Amino acid sequence: MGSIGHHAAHVRESAPRTGRLHHTEIWVRDMAASRDTLGWLFEELGYTPGDSWKDGTSYVGAHDYIVLESGPDVLGEPHRRKAPGVNHLAFSAGSRRRVDEITSQALSRGFVLLFAEAHPYAGGPAHYASYLEDPAGFEIELVADMAGTDGPDIAEPQGAGSNPAG
C-alpha cells in the first residue's frame, strides 16, 4: 500500500465519529437462548464477548458494540419484527461463501431462513444475502461483499429481480 492508502487510513482514524452507531441494545426475554443464537451469530461475525452481568452481556466490534439484555423491565410479549420500530439488523458478513456457511450453521441452531423462495437474492438480483429469524422472532440480515470477491460470480436464479425482502 502506497502513501495514498496510508493517508486514507489516517483520515479514517482521525475522522469524527458523529453519525455512526455507538451501540445497539436488544432486549430479550430468554437470555440463555439469545446468547446461544444471537450471541453465537455476533461472534461468527467478528464480535468478541465483552462485559457480562446478571441480566445482560455485550459483544464488542471494531467500531461499536451490541448488548443483549433481559430483566424485569422487558415485557413478556413476543418480538414482532413487522410492528413499528426496528425491523432488523443487517451485517456485512464477508464473501458469498461465508454468508452460506454462517447461514447453514444458523439454521442448525434454530434460526429460520426468511424469504426462502427467493434466497439468496431476496433483496434483489445484485444483493446476495440471507435473512434469518431467531426463535424469538428477531431478524438478522447477512450481506455478502460485492460480487466477485470470492471467485467467479454465482449464477443468479430465474426471477431473481423480485424483492420480497424490501
C-alpha positions in Angstrom: 0.0 0.0 0.0 1.5 3.3 -1.0 1.2 6.7 0.6 -2.4 7.2 -0.6 -3.6 4.2 1.3 -1.7 5.3 4.4 -3.3 8.8 4.1 -6.8 7.3 3.8 -6.2 5.1 6.9 -5.1 8.2 8.8 -8.1 10.2 7.7 -10.4 7.4 8.8 -8.8 7.3 12.3 -9.0 11.0 12.8 -12.4 11.5 11.3 -15.1 12.4 13.8 -17.4 9.5 14.8 -20.5 11.7 14.6 -23.4 10.0 13.0 -22.1 6.4 13.4 -23.9 3.9 15.6 -22.2 3.8 19.0 -24.0 0.7 20.3 -27.2 -1.3 19.8 -29.2 -2.7 22.7 -31.5 -5.7 22.1 -33.9 -6.6 24.9 -34.6 -10.3 25.0 -36.9 -12.5 27.1 -34.7 -15.5 27.4 -31.0 -14.5 27.9 -29.6 -18.0 27.7 -31.4 -18.8 24.5 -30.4 -15.4 23.0 -26.7 -16.0 23.9 -26.9 -19.4 22.1 -28.4 -17.8 19.0 -27.8 -14.1 18.6 -24.6 -14.2 20.7 -23.2 -17.0 18.7 -24.0 -15.2 15.5 -22.4 -11.9 16.6 -19.2 -13.9 17.4 -19.3 -15.5 14.0 -19.4 -12.0 12.5 -16.3 -11.0 14.4 -17.7 -9.5 17.6 -16.0 -10.6 20.8 -17.7 -11.2 24.2 -17.5 -8.1 26.4 -18.9 -7.4 29.8 -21.5 -9.8 31.3 -23.8 -9.1 34.2 -26.8 -10.8 35.7 -29.3 -9.7 33.1 -27.1 -9.0 30.1 -23.9 -9.3 28.0 -22.2 -7.3 25.4 -20.4 -8.1 22.2 -17.7 -5.8 21.0 -17.0 -5.0 17.4 -14.4 -2.8 15.6 -16.5 0.4 15.9 -19.5 -0.4 18.1 -20.9 -2.9 20.5 -24.1 -4.9 20.9 -25.9 -5.5 24.1 -28.3 -8.4 24.8 -30.3 -7.6 28.0 -33.1 -9.2 29.9 -34.6 -8.4 33.2 -37.7 -7.1 35.0 -38.2 -4.2 32.6 -38.5 -6.5 29.5 -42.1 -7.1 28.6 -43.3 -10.7 28.3 -44.7 -10.0 24.8 -43.1 -11.7 21.8 -40.9 -9.7 19.4 -42.8 -8.5 16.3 -40.4 -7.5 13.5 -43.3 -6.2 11.4 -44.6 -3.8 14.2 -43.4 -0.2 14.1 -39.8 0.1 15.2 -36.7 -1.6 14.1 -37.4 -4.4 11.6 -33.9 -6.0 11.5 -30.2 -5.5 11.8 -28.1 -6.1 8.7 -24.4 -7.0 8.9 -21.7 -7.3 6.3 -20.7 -10.9 6.5 -17.8 -11.3 4.1 -17.9 -13.5 0.9 -20.9 -15.3 -0.5 -19.3 -18.5 0.7 -19.1 -17.1 4.2 -22.7 -16.0 4.1 -23.7 -19.5 3.1 -21.5 -21.1 5.8 -23.0 -18.9 8.6 -26.5 -19.4 7.2 -26.1 -23.2 7.3 -24.8 -23.1 10.9 -27.5 -20.7 12.0 -30.2 -23.0 10.6 -28.8 -25.8 12.7 -29.1 -23.5 15.8 -32.8 -22.8 15.4 -32.8 -19.8 13.1 -35.3 -19.8 10.2 -34.5 -18.7 6.7 -36.9 -15.9 5.7 -37.9 -15.4 2.0 -36.6 -18.9 1.2 -38.2 -19.0 -2.2 -36.0 -16.1 -3.3 -32.9 -16.9 -1.3 -30.1 -15.7 -1.7 -31.5 -12.9 -3.9 -34.5 -11.8 -1.8 -33.1 -8.3 -1.7 -32.8 -8.1 -5.4 -30.5 -9.5 -8.2 -27.4 -7.6 -7.1 -27.9 -8.3 -3.3 -26.6 -11.6 -2.1 -27.9 -12.1 1.4 -29.5 -14.3 4.0 -32.5 -13.1 6.0 -32.6 -15.1 9.3 -35.1 -15.0 12.1 -34.1 -16.3 15.6 -36.5 -18.4 17.6 -37.7 -15.2 19.4 -38.6 -13.6 16.1 -35.7 -11.2 15.8 -34.4 -10.7 12.2 -30.8 -10.5 11.1 -29.6 -10.0 7.5 -26.2 -11.3 6.5 -25.0 -9.3 3.4 -22.2 -10.6 1.2 -19.4 -8.4 -0.2 -19.8 -7.2 -3.7 -19.8 -9.9 -6.5 -16.5 -11.3 -7.4 -14.9 -11.1 -4.0 -14.6 -14.9 -3.6 -14.1 -16.2 -7.1 -16.4 -16.4 -10.1 -19.9 -15.0 -9.6 -22.5 -17.5 -8.7 -25.2 -17.6 -11.4 -28.4 -15.8 -10.3 -31.6 -17.8 -10.4 -34.5 -17.1 -12.7 -36.8 -14.4 -11.3 -34.0 -13.0 -9.1 -35.3 -9.5 -9.9 -38.1 -9.6 -7.3 -37.6 -8.2 -3.9 -39.8 -9.9 -1.2 -37.5 -8.6 1.5 -37.8 -5.0 0.6 
